[in-house]
Amino acid sequence: MINAIAPWYGSNRMLAPKVGELLSGCKWVGIPCGGSMCELKYIDARTVLVSDLHRHVINLAAVIRQDSLRARMIQYLDSVPFHPDILQDAQARCVERERTGQEYRKGSPDFYWAVDYFIAAWMSRNGSAGTATEFDAGLSVRWTANGGDSAVRFHNAGQSLDEWGKLLHRCTFVCEDFFDFLGKVKDEEGHGLYVDLPFPGPGDKYKFRFTPEQHAVAAERLLEFREARVVCRFYECDEIHQLYKEGEDWDYIRLEGRKQTNETAPEILIVRK
């Protein structure tokens, strides 16, 4: 099974199990920045609400969740040639969706849009999904024997959708602004929040960025939760230390992640005390 529904830039694929461990026992978990959704298979909550302003990936997840649409999608993807023309056509249709303002609406996922976005994400270079230039990325072609084969990776991603369907059955999907989402979350015992905002610096590559001012407001809003369990993920940097006071209001769990270049990265999970 692939460990993300899209090969997202900055995805938390290596450290996702720790997120699940920290949210263990929560009956309801809200994820306001869904991204690749790689953490979902480690979260044992009965109900999971996933949001993202990236409507392409939310629609994709909603299609995968529906058994009949997922089966149709797997069959379709199995017949798709791994070819630059296929990728470019899918990218063009996704761009047109953005231009015309078409959007995912709860309860009515769009099959053809999901197929186009899946192709755009998985045929293109790894790690471009979710970025401002994701629909400009070229076909992922291997010219050496180093690493895995890109066509096999695409095929395996399609074949893994059945397993993802089982995970997504307990999820509801929305496209909410981050702060609107927080305003609707009930601060109750048994509730959990997993917050994976665009990191200061590297997060500027995302299609939906976060300004320093927004980061400051987010830190203040998250501090208001006292009963719900709050887990945040960041790169460790001075800006985060200033906003999230270690030892006072937040516990820091230091982990070793990986950058897109496969270099080690000092990541942290921050837990509301």
N, C-alpha and C positions, 0 to 999 in steps of 0.2 A: 504493500500500500504506500502511495506517495504521502509525504507528511505535511502537505499543504495543498489547498485547492488551486493555488496559483503561485508560481515561483517569485514571491514578493521581494522587493528590495528591502533589506534590513529585517527579514523575517526571523522570528524567534524559534526556529526549528530545533536548535541544539538544546535550548534551555527550557523548552515548553514543559517537560515533565515536572520541573520545580514549581512552575505556576500552578499546575494541578494539585501538587502536594500542599501548597499554601492555601488553596481554596477548598481543600477537602472538607466534606461535611456540609458545605453550603447547599441549601435547597434551591436557591435561585441565584444565578450569576448574570450580571450585565457586562457586556463587552462593547464599549462605545466606539472603539476603533478596531474593527474586525480584521482588516488586512487579509493575510493568507489563511487565517483561522487555524493555524497549526496547533494551537493550544487545546482545541476542542476535545480531542480524543483523550486528554488527561484530566478533564474537568468532569466530575461525577455528579454535578447538580441535576436535579430532576428537570428544571427548566433553565434554558439559556437564551438570553435575548442578545442578538448580535446586530450592531449597527455599523455603518460606515457611509461617509459621503460619496465614496467610490461606488456608484450605482452599478457599474459593470460587474464587479465581484459579488455584490449582494444579489443581483439577478441570477448570476451563475449558481450561487449557493442555493437559491430558492428552487431552481430547476433541478439540481442534483437531489434535493430533498424529496421531490415527487417521483414515486416509483415508475410511473408510466413514461414520464418525460426523460428520466434518467436512462431507462432501458433504450429508448429511442436514440438518445444522445450517444451512448456507448456504441451502438450499432453504426450510427452515422460516422463517428470519429474513426472507427476501425477501417472504414473505406476511404478515408481522406488521404491523398498523397502528401508526403512531406516535401513541399515545394514552395519556392519563394512567391509564386503567383497566388497560391492559396493563402499564404500569410498576408500578402499585401491587400488582397481583396477583403479579407476579414478585418484588417486594420482600418481600411477605408470606411467600411460600414460602421465600425465602432466610433470613428471620428464623426461620421455623419449623425450618429445618435446624439453625440454631445452637441453638435452644432444646432440640431433641431430641438434640443431640450427634451427628447424622449427619456422616460425614466421608469425605474422599477416601481411598481405599485403592489403593496401587500396583497397576496392572494391571486395575483395574475402574472406569474413569471413568464418571460418571453423565451421560448425555446431557441429560436434562430439567433437571437442576441447572445444567449449563453454559449452557443456553439462558436460564434464569431469571437467572443472574448476568450474562450478556452484556447482556440487556435492562436489568437494574437499573443496570449500569455505563454503558452507552452512551446510554440514553434520558434519564438524569438529568443534572443540571448537571455540566459538565466539572470534573474535579479533585476530585470527592467520593469516588471509588473508593478503598478502602483506609483511609478514615477511620472513626472511631467512629460517625459519623452517616450513613454511606453509604446506608443503606436508608430514610432519612428525606427524601432529596433529591427535589425535585419534577421534573416534566417540563421538559426544556430547550426553552423556547419563545422564538422571536424575535418581538419586537413592533416591530422596526425593520428597515431594510434593511442595517444595519451588521453586518459579520461574516458568517460562513457560515451556511447553513440547517441547523438541527439534525436535521431528518428526513433530509436528504441525508447528513449526517455519520454518522447511524446506518446508513443503507443502505450507504455506502462502507465502513464498518467491517465489515459482514457480508461484502461482496464481497472484502475483503482477506484473508479467512481462508485461502484457498488458498495464498497466498504465505507466510503464517505457518506453515502446515502443513509446508512444505518446510524451514523453519528449525528447527522443533521436532522433526523426525525424529531428530536426533542428541542430543536432550535426554532425561534421566531426571528424574522429578519426585518429590519427597518432602516431607513436612511434619515437619521436624525443628526442635527447639529450637536456637537459634543456637549455644550453647556445646556441645551434643551434636554438632552438625554439625562444628564446628572440631575436636573430639576425634577424629573419624574421618578427617580429611584427612591424607594422607601428605605429609610435608614433604620433597618430592623435586624435583629439577631437572626442568623440563618441566611441573610443576603450577602452577596459578594460582588465586588467590582474588580475587573481586570482592566487596567488602563495602560495602553501601549501607544503613547503619543509620539509624533515625529520628534526624534531627538534634536536638541539644539545643535546646529551645525550640519551633521549628515542628513537630518530630516528635511533640509531645504530642497532636496532632490525630489521629494514627494509631490504628487499632483495637488494634494491638499496639505499645505504647510501649517505650521504653528508659529506665530510671532512671539518675541520675548514677552510682550504684554499679555498675550493669551496664556503663555506658560505661567506667568505670575498669577493670573486670575484662576487658572486651573488648580494650582497648588492651594490657594485659599479655599476654593470650593471643596476640594477633596478633604481638607482638614475639618470640614464641618461634619463629616460622617464619624459617628462615635459607636454605633452598634453594628453596622455592616462592616464586613471585612474588606479592606481596600488594599490591592496589590498593584504596584506600578512598576514599569520596566523602563530603564534609561541607560545610556552610556554614563559612566561616572565622569563628571566634569564640575567645574566651579559653579556654573549656573545652577545646576541641580542641587548642589550642597547648600547654596544660599536659599533656595526655595523650599527645600525639604530638610528640615533641621534634624540631623542624625542624633539619636539619643533622647531628644526632647519629645517630638511628636511621631517620629518615624524610626523603624528599625531597618538597617541596611543589610542586605545579603549580597555579598560580592561573589560574582561568578565570572568565568572566562568564556566569552562568546567568540564569534568569528565575524570579521568584516567580509564584504563581498569579494575581497582579494584573498580570502582565506587566512589572513593574518589574525592573530589573537586580538581581542578587544575587551577592555575592562567594563563589563556590563554589571548592572546592579538591579536587584529587585527590592523595592521599597515597600514596607508594610506598615500600615497605620497602627500605632500602638493603642 
